[in-house]
Amino acid sequence: MELTKFSIKRNLIILFRLLSLASRASSKAVFAHFMMANTGIYGPSDWRQDMSLAKEAHIDAFALNMAYGVKTNEQSVSNAFAMAENLGFHLFFSFDYAGNGAWPKEQVIDMLQKYAPSSAYFHHDKKPFVSTFEGTKNADDWITIKQKTGCFFVPDWSSVAATSALELAGGVVDGLFSWAAWPTDSRRMTTYVDAAFLGSLGNAGKPYMMPASPWFYTNMPGYDKNFACHGDDLWYDRWVEVGFLNPEWVEIISWNDYGESHYIGPLNEKGYGVFAAGKAPYNYARGMPHDGWRLQLPYVIDLYKKGTASVAEESLVVWYRTQPRISCGGGNTTGFTAQLQVEEDADTWIADKVFFSALLASNASVKVSIGGVEKDANWEFEPDGGVGVYHGSFYYDAKHLGETEVTIVRSGKETVSVKGRALTKDCTGDLANLNAWVGSATSGKTIASVSPEFSVSEQTCIEGAGSSNFTELCEFTCKYGYCPLATCYCTAMGAPKEKPKATKDKGYPKNGDDSYEGLCSFACYYGFCPKKVCLETKASTTTSHPAPTHTDTNNGLQRTIPSFGSLFGLYLLILFFMGLTFYLGE
């Protein structure tokens, strides 16, 4: 067949589209929500410290949250960009429409036009990236803002459903950010909200910014906030979920929101004005560092962005509340719940536990000592293949408190240890501090760098869970790589497991609910067919029964992370076809 100019150009178009998709997949980034309201008296050294530490943690940019009308905004933004330009760090605006009301669109345009040209302003697809905290009632403003600034708009409009947010102002958003970073009941974090966003955005061909947060406790009567989340294992769980869902971006909530206790940046006395403004009963951030939650970020961020990561030094992170659940008054703090849920006392969600995550090059055991009494502890999750992040927790006796230490031991020798704050019944007034104390340590020994045997793109779900009647089915199917987002959530990833011998029975939902169709089909075929939710038709000895086919573990969402080699090959092809294009002319 003759190779015409038309066919060559058509293939060029296809190839450029493929390269664009590959580049998009490799342009993933991690941001940290940054409260500008806490920087009114920052000096250059404060900005330098925050940005330098964020870069060390492999964070790509700060999302500068700014409430309208704050007098210090202009100077703080100017100082932030000056330091970011100096350090080679990135920033972008996250306009807060909830704190002090809506931003006038003219001021948004002015700020973007002034700072978007900066080398420090974060761009996506060569467009200045911009987000919001709420602002759905001003959605129409963004038609003009985008026309005037050419920005790439990814707001948090979580007060409405993702499908509704996509329709506002005629579909003005370029992507969406979800604020649902915490469990809304006493169970561990799931990905059901993320699934709703991914499904709606996928249908629209737009990207998702996934939230990740380690904790939540706030007691600010001045802002009508007094609640806590069930965040005990959240920091570990969420990064597993990030690896499984593989979103376009991740935004950590937050770097420095001391009033909500989910900061991962350093403590800074200059940012404590929020406690007075919010009429807090006391400062529950002072003396409660969270720096340890950054220690293993380079590893998990590299896994997310590159598909693999290396361990060159082993480390341990430990966190816990410093008082037992019932030793102090609850202060009428409730558990954070979803809309219309009945509120519960927060102490019913709180476990007397010490939590720990270790980044290790190979298997090791863990011990916990409290008040001089040492006991063996267990890992709840171990990385498949032995290299990576191990996670566990330890219940302690509220009657036996004191100095706390967690130690990693391998072959009878201590590898790394964290000595933490003492567990006591001492209260602040009559209140328990529901914030977390976080400590960390490294082994102090550089080892031969090791990486997981399989990249993230080669892994699948090997453990999962579900809610209500989906629990049993999800636990079975997720173990073998089938973990549909709408009904299940993945809790561990690893090398694909060999499936059980197929019975070849056909499975159907017992109640006709389509939500169970794929799960019953898969589970019954491989010998697990719970009668309360599935019906089965026994396999015939004379009838062929092909294995059930399923799109993939993510309900059709691709978890493709291109390697450098594949991208390099695409670029070589592009160069070749560019030569042809030059030869062929217009």
C-alpha positions in Angstrom: 0.0 0.0 0.0 1.4 3.4 -1.0 2.4 5.6 2.0 0.7 8.9 1.2 1.3 12.3 2.7 -2.2 12.1 4.2 -1.6 8.7 5.9 1.7 9.9 7.3 0.1 13.0 8.7 -2.8 11.0 10.2 -0.3 8.7 11.9 1.6 11.7 13.2 -1.5 13.0 14.8 -2.1 9.7 16.5 1.5 9.5 17.7 1.4 13.0 19.1 -1.8 12.1 21.0 -0.1 9.0 22.4 2.9 11.1 23.5 0.5 13.6 25.1 -1.1 10.8 27.1 2.2 9.4 28.2 3.4 12.9 29.2 0.2 13.4 31.2 0.7 10.2 33.0 4.3 11.2 33.9 3.4 14.7 35.0 1.9 13.6 38.3 2.6 15.9 41.3 2.1 16.2 45.1 1.1 19.4 46.7 0.5 20.6 50.3 -2.3 22.8 51.3 -0.7 25.9 52.9 -2.6 28.3 55.2 -1.4 31.8 54.3 -3.4 33.2 57.3 -0.7 31.7 59.6 2.2 33.6 57.9 1.3 37.3 58.7 4.5 37.7 60.7 6.7 35.3 58.7 10.3 36.4 58.0 12.6 35.0 55.2 13.9 32.3 57.4 10.4 30.9 58.0 9.7 30.7 54.3 13.1 29.2 53.6 12.5 26.5 56.3 9.1 25.5 55.1 10.0 25.3 51.4 13.3 23.6 52.0 11.6 20.9 54.1 8.9 20.5 51.6 11.4 19.9 48.8 13.2 17.4 50.9 9.9 15.5 51.3 9.5 15.5 47.5 6.5 17.8 47.6 6.2 19.7 44.3 4.3 22.9 45.4 2.3 24.6 48.1 -1.3 25.4 47.4 -1.6 28.9 48.9 -4.9 29.0 50.7 -6.0 32.6 51.0 -9.2 34.1 52.4 -10.5 37.3 50.9 -9.7 40.6 52.5 -6.9 39.4 54.8 -4.5 42.4 55.2 -1.4 40.4 55.2 -2.1 38.5 52.0 -0.3 40.8 49.6 3.0 41.0 51.6 2.9 37.2 52.4 2.3 36.3 48.8 5.1 38.6 47.6 7.6 37.1 50.2 6.5 33.5 49.4 7.2 33.9 45.7 10.5 35.7 46.2 11.8 32.8 48.3 10.3 30.1 46.0 12.0 31.7 43.0 15.3 31.6 45.0 14.9 28.0 46.0 13.4 26.6 42.8 10.2 25.6 44.6 6.7 26.0 43.2 3.4 27.6 44.4 -0.1 28.1 43.2 -3.2 29.9 44.4 -6.1 28.2 46.2 -8.7 30.9 46.7 -10.8 30.4 49.8 -14.4 31.3 49.2 -15.6 30.1 52.6 -13.5 31.9 55.1 -14.4 35.6 54.5 -16.8 35.2 51.6 -16.3 35.2 47.8 -13.3 36.7 46.0 -14.2 39.4 43.5 -13.2 38.0 40.1 -11.2 41.1 39.2 -8.9 40.5 42.2 -8.5 36.9 41.2 -7.6 38.0 37.7 -5.1 40.6 39.0 -3.3 38.2 41.3 -3.0 35.5 38.6 -1.8 38.0 36.0 0.8 39.3 38.5 2.2 36.0 39.7 1.6 33.4 37.0 4.6 34.6 35.0 6.9 33.9 38.0 9.2 30.9 37.6 7.9 29.7 40.9 4.2 29.5 39.8 3.2 25.9 39.1 1.9 25.2 35.6 0.1 22.3 34.0 0.0 21.9 30.3 1.8 25.3 30.2 -1.2 26.9 32.0 -1.1 28.4 35.5 -2.7 26.0 37.9 -5.3 27.3 40.3 -7.7 25.8 42.8 -10.2 27.0 45.4 -11.8 26.0 48.7 -15.5 26.0 47.8 -17.0 28.9 45.8 -19.7 27.1 43.8 -22.0 30.1 43.9 -19.4 32.0 42.0 -18.7 29.4 39.4 -19.7 31.7 36.5 -16.9 34.1 37.5 -14.4 31.5 36.3 -15.5 31.8 32.7 -14.1 35.3 32.6 -11.1 34.4 34.8 -10.1 31.6 32.5 -10.5 33.8 29.4 -8.3 36.6 31.0 -5.6 34.4 32.5 -5.6 31.1 30.6 -5.5 29.2 33.9 -6.0 25.5 34.5 -8.8 25.4 37.0 -9.1 22.5 39.5 -11.4 23.7 42.4 -12.6 22.0 45.6 -16.3 22.2 45.1 -17.1 19.3 47.5 -20.2 20.9 48.8 -21.9 19.6 45.7 -21.6 16.2 44.0 -18.9 15.7 41.4 -21.4 15.3 38.6 -23.0 18.6 39.6 -19.6 20.4 40.0 -18.7 19.4 36.5 -21.9 21.0 35.1 -21.5 24.4 36.9 -20.9 27.4 34.6 -21.3 25.2 31.5 -18.5 22.8 32.6 -15.9 25.5 33.4 -13.7 23.3 35.5 -10.6 21.5 34.0 -10.6 19.0 36.9 -11.8 18.6 40.4 -10.2 18.4 43.9 -12.1 16.5 46.7 -11.9 17.6 50.3 -13.0 14.1 51.5 -9.7 13.2 53.1 -11.0 11.7 56.4 -13.4 8.8 57.4 -16.9 10.0 58.3 -17.5 7.2 60.8 -15.6 5.0 63.2 -14.2 2.8 60.4 -11.0 3.2 58.5 -10.7 5.3 55.3 -12.3 4.0 52.1 -12.1 5.2 48.5 -15.8 5.4 47.8 -15.9 9.2 47.5 -12.7 9.1 45.3 -14.5 6.5 43.1 -17.4 8.9 42.6 -15.0 11.6 41.5 -13.0 9.4 39.3 -16.1 8.0 37.6 -17.6 11.4 36.9 -14.3 12.9 35.8 -13.4 9.9 33.7 -16.7 10.2 31.8 -15.8 13.9 31.2 -12.2 13.2 30.3 -10.9 15.4 33.1 -8.3 14.8 35.9 -8.7 14.2 39.6 -6.8 15.7 42.5 -6.9 13.3 45.4 -6.7 14.5 49.0 -4.4 12.9 51.6 -4.3 13.8 55.3 -2.8 12.2 58.4 -5.2 13.4 61.2 -8.1 15.8 62.2 -8.9 17.3 65.5 -10.2 20.8 66.1 -11.8 22.6 69.1 -12.5 26.1 67.9 -15.8 27.4 69.4 -15.2 30.7 67.6 -15.5 29.0 64.3 -18.2 26.6 65.5 -15.9 23.6 65.2 -15.3 20.9 67.8 -14.8 17.4 66.3 -12.3 14.7 65.6 -11.9 12.1 62.9 -11.0 8.5 63.1 -7.6 9.1 61.7 -5.5 6.5 63.6 -4.1 4.5 60.6 -5.0 7.2 58.1 -1.6 8.3 57.0 -0.6 4.8 56.1 -3.9 3.8 54.6 -4.2 6.8 52.4 -0.9 6.3 50.6 -1.8 2.7 49.8 -5.0 4.1 48.3 -3.1 6.7 46.3 -0.9 3.9 44.9 -4.0 1.9 43.9 -6.0 4.8 42.4 -3.1 6.5 40.7 -4.7 10.0 40.4 -3.3 12.8 38.4 -2.4 14.8 41.5 -2.4 14.4 45.3 -2.9 17.3 47.7 -1.8 16.8 51.3 -4.1 18.5 53.8 -2.2 20.2 55.2 1.3 21.8 55.7 0.5 24.2 58.5 -3.2 24.2 59.6 -2.5 23.9 63.3 -6.1 24.6 64.3 -7.2 21.3 62.6 -4.2 19.3 63.7 -3.4 17.9 60.3 -0.2 19.8 59.7 2.9 17.9 58.5 5.2 21.0 58.5 7.2 22.2 61.5 5.7 23.8 64.5 6.0 27.6 64.4 5.0 29.9 67.2 4.3 32.6 64.5 1.4 30.6 63.2 -0.5 30.1 66.5 -2.7 33.1 66.2 -5.5 30.8 65.0 -6.0 29.5 68.6 -6.9 32.9 69.9 -9.0 33.8 66.8 -10.9 30.5 67.1 -11.4 30.9 70.9 -9.8 27.5 71.5 -9.7 26.3 75.1 -5.9 25.9 74.8 -3.2 25.5 72.2 -3.3 21.8 71.3 -0.5 22.0 68.7 2.2 23.3 71.0 4.6 20.5 71.9 2.9 18.1 69.5 5.3 17.9 66.5 4.2 16.1 63.3 7.5 16.3 61.4 7.8 12.5 61.5 5.0 12.1 59.0 7.3 13.7 56.4 10.1 11.2 56.9 8.8 8.4 54.6 7.1 10.8 52.1 10.0 10.6 49.6 9.5 6.9 49.3 5.7 6.8 49.0 5.7 9.9 46.7 8.3 8.3 44.4 6.2 5.1 44.3 3.2 7.2 43.2 5.0 9.3 40.7 7.6 6.9 39.3 6.2 3.5 40.0 9.2 2.5 42.0 11.3 3.8 44.9 14.4 2.8 46.8 15.3 2.2 50.4 18.8 3.5 51.3 18.3 4.0 55.0 15.7 2.4 57.2 13.3 4.5 59.3 10.5 4.4 61.9 7.6 6.8 62.5 5.5 6.5 65.7 2.4 8.5 66.6 -0.3 8.4 69.3 -2.5 10.5 71.6 -0.6 11.1 74.9 -3.5 10.3 77.2 -5.8 7.3 77.4 -9.3 7.7 76.1 -11.1 8.1 79.4 -8.4 9.7 81.5 -9.7 13.3 80.8 -12.8 15.1 79.9 -14.0 14.9 76.3 -14.9 18.6 76.0 -18.1 17.7 74.1 -16.0 16.9 71.0 -17.9 14.8 68.5 -16.8 12.4 65.8 -16.7 13.9 62.3 -19.6 12.5 60.4 -21.0 12.7 56.9 -24.0 15.0 56.3 -27.2 14.0 58.1 -25.4 11.3 60.1 -26.1 11.2 63.9 -23.1 12.7 65.7 -21.3 10.5 68.3 -18.9 11.4 71.1 -15.4 11.3 69.8 -14.1 9.1 72.5 -16.2 6.2 71.2 -14.0 6.3 68.1 -10.7 6.6 69.9 -8.5 3.6 70.7 -5.8 3.5 73.3 -3.1 2.6 70.8 0.4 3.4 69.7 0.7 3.5 65.8 3.9 2.9 63.8 5.2 2.6 60.3 8.7 1.4 59.4 10.4 1.7 56.0 12.6 -1.4 55.8 14.8 -3.2 53.4 13.7 -6.6 54.7 11.5 -8.3 57.3 12.0 -7.4 60.9 10.1 -7.6 64.1 8.7 -4.8 66.3 8.7 -4.3 70.1 6.8 -1.7 72.2 7.9 -0.6 75.7 5.6 1.4 78.0 6.6 2.3 81.5 9.6 0.0 81.2 7.5 -3.1 80.3 8.5 -4.4 76.8 6.2 -6.5 74.7 6.2 -8.0 71.2 4.0 -6.2 68.8 2.7 -7.3 65.3 2.6 -5.8 61.9 -0.8 -5.4 60.5 0.5 -4.9 57.0 3.8 -6.0 55.5 4.9 -5.1 52.0 4.7 -7.9 49.5 8.3 -9.0 48.8 9.7 -7.5 52.1 10.9 -4.1 50.8 8.8 -1.1 51.7 6.5 0.3 54.4 5.4 -1.9 57.3 2.5 -0.8 59.5 1.1 -1.8 62.8 -0.3 -0.7 66.1 -0.2 -1.7 69.8 -3.0 -1.6 72.3 -1.8 -0.4 75.7 -3.3 -0.8 79.2 -4.6 2.5 80.4 -3.6 1.4 83.9 0.0 1.0 83.0 1.5 4.2 81.5 4.9 5.9 81.4 7.8 6.4 79.0 7.1 5.0 75.5 9.6 3.4 73.1 9.1 1.5 69.8 12.0 -0.6 68.5 12.6 -2.5 65.2 14.7 -5.7 65.7 16.3 -7.9 63.1 18.3 -11.0 63.9 18.3 -10.1 67.6 19.8 -6.6 67.0 18.1 -3.2 67.3 17.8 -1.6 63.9 16.0 1.7 64.7 14.2 3.0 67.7 11.9 5.9 68.6 11.6 7.2 72.2 8.4 9.1 72.5 6.5 11.3 74.9 5.3 9.6 78.0 1.8 8.3 78.2 0.1 10.0 81.2 -3.2 10.8 82.7 -2.2 14.5 82.9 -4.9 16.7 81.4 -4.9 20.3 80.2 -7.5 21.7 82.6 -9.9 18.8 82.5 -9.4 18.1 78.7 -7.7 15.4 76.8 -5.5 16.5 73.8 -6.9 14.6 70.8 -4.0 15.8 68.7 -1.3 13.3 67.9 2.3 13.4 69.1 4.6 12.1 66.2 8.2 11.0 66.5 10.6 9.4 64.1 14.1 8.2 63.6 16.4 6.7 61.0 18.8 3.8 61.4 21.8 6.1 60.9 23.3 3.5 58.6 23.4 3.8 54.8 22.6 0.4 53.2 22.8 -0.9 49.7 19.8 0.6 48.0 17.0 -1.8 47.4 13.6 -1.5 45.7 10.5 -3.5 45.6 10.7 -6.4 43.1 7.7 -5.2 41.1 6.9 -1.7 40.1 3.5 -0.3 40.9 2.3 -0.8 37.4 3.1 -4.5 37.7 1.3 -4.9 41.0 -2.4 -5.4 41.7 -4.6 -5.4 44.7 -3.9 -8.4 47.0 -6.1 -7.4 50.0 -9.3 -5.4 50.2 -12.5 -4.7 52.0 -16.0 -3.5 51.5 -19.0 -2.2 53.4 -22.2 -4.0 54.5 -23.0 -7.0 52.4 -20.1 -6.4 50.1 -17.6 -7.3 52.8 -17.1 -11.0 52.2 -17.1 -10.7 48.5 -14.6 -7.8 48.4 -12.3 -9.6 50.8 -12.2 -12.5 48.4 -12.1 -10.8 45.0 -9.7 -8.0 46.0 -7.2 -10.7 47.1 -7.0 -11.9 43.5 -6.8 -8.5 41.8 -10.5 -7.8 41.2 -11.4 -4.8 43.4 -14.1 -2.7 41.7 -14.0 0.9 43.1 -17.8 1.4 43.4 -18.2 -1.5 45.9 -14.7 -2.3 47.3 -11.5 -0.6 48.4 -8.0 -1.9 48.3 -5.9 -2.1 51.5 -2.7 -3.7 50.2 -1.0 -4.1 46.8 1.6 -6.6 45.6 2.5 -9.2 43.0 -0.6 -10.8 41.4 -1.6 -13.9 43.4 -2.4 -17.2 41.7 -6.1 -17.7 41.7 -7.9 -20.7 43.2 -8.8 -23.6 41.0 -11.9 -22.6 39.1 -15.1 -24.4 39.8 -16.5 -22.7 36.6 -19.8 -22.0 38.4 -21.8 -19.1 37.1 -22.7 -16.5 39.7 -25.5 -13.9 39.8 -26.8 -11.3 42.2 -29.4 -12.9 44.5 -31.5 -9.7 44.7 -30.9 -8.6 41.1 -28.7 -5.7 42.2 -26.2 -4.9 39.4 -23.7 -3.8 42.0 -23.1 -7.5 42.8 -22.9 -8.8 39.3 -19.2 -8.7 38.7 -18.4 -9.7 42.2 -20.7 -12.7 42.2 -19.5 -13.7 38.7 -15.8 -13.6 39.7 -16.2 -15.1 43.2 -18.5 -18.0 42.2 -16.3 -18.9 39.3 -13.4 -19.3 41.7 -15.3 -21.3 44.3 -16.6 -18.7 46.7 -20.3 -18.0 46.3 -21.9 -16.6 49.5 -25.6 -17.7 49.4 -26.9 -14.6 51.1 -25.9 -12.3 48.2 -25.2 -14.6 45.2 -26.9 -17.4 43.2 -25.0 -20.0 41.3 -25.5 -22.3 38.4 -23.3 -25.3 38.6 -20.9 -25.9 35.8 -21.9 -28.6 33.3 -19.4 -31.2 32.5 -20.3 -30.9 28.8 -20.4 -27.1 28.6 -17.4 -24.8 28.1 -17.3 -22.1 30.8 -14.7 -19.4 29.9 -13.3 -17.5 32.9 -15.2 -14.3 33.6 -13.7 -11.2 32.1 -13.4 -7.9 34.0 -12.0 -4.7 32.7 -9.4 -4.3 35.5 -9.1 -3.7 39.2 -10.1 -0.1 38.8 -13.5 -0.3 37.0 -11.8 0.5 33.7 -9.4 3.1 35.1 -5.9 2.7 33.9 -3.0 2.5 36.3 -0.3 3.1 33.6 3.0 4.5 34.6 5.3 4.8 31.6 8.9 4.0 32.1 11.7 6.3 31.0 12.6 3.9 28.3 9.1 3.9 26.8 8.9 7.7 26.9 12.4 7.9 25.3 11.3 5.6 22.6 8.3 7.7 21.9 10.5 10.8 21.6 12.8 9.1 19.1 9.7 8.3 17.0 8.6 11.9 17.3 12.0 13.1 16.0 11.8 10.6 13.1 8.3 11.8 12.1 9.2 15.4 12.6 11.8 14.8 9.9 9.1 13.4 7.6 6.8 16.3 8.4 9.5 18.7 7.4 10.1 16.8 4.2 6.4 16.5 3.4 5.7 20.2 4.1 2.1 21.5 4.8 
